Amino acid sequence: MRVLDQCAINPQTRREFHLRTDNGAWTWYGNPDAVYFEGKYKKTYMGWISNAGVVSVASYDHATAAMVTKVVGTMGADDHSHPSLLMRPDGRLMVFFSGHDGATMNLYISTNTEDISAFDPVIKVAPGVTYCYPNRCG
């Protein structure tokens, strides 16, 4: 599993910040792994899967440097099962993931705008189709 421990510089404040998990991975096929959204807040949202198959998302608030992490589901331990993210115009985060060669794409949508503390019940997208990456079908 690839470890996320990135240090970046916020170009506006010249302040360093760390986005970190000690157990996270994704494949380069399944972008986007992270999205930036500016509404009430200025946040970057990112997702990954652990070596135990735990699918997580996090939000980083650029104004406060606060990072919040939320587990959204579990899959087999395979980097192909990492989430892809999409931000809706209303500021609710969409999280897509499936098993490697899975028969269902899971979709979770955050319950509240710009907040990952809760998600609506899972939506099973196109059951019966074989998925290998969250943004591609086979």
Secondary structure by P-SEA (a helix, b strand, c coil): ccccbbbbbcccccbbbbbccccccccccccccbbbbbcccccccccccccccccbbbbbcccccbbbbbbccccccccccbbbbbbccccbbbbbbbcccccbbbbbbbcccccccccccccccccccccccccccc
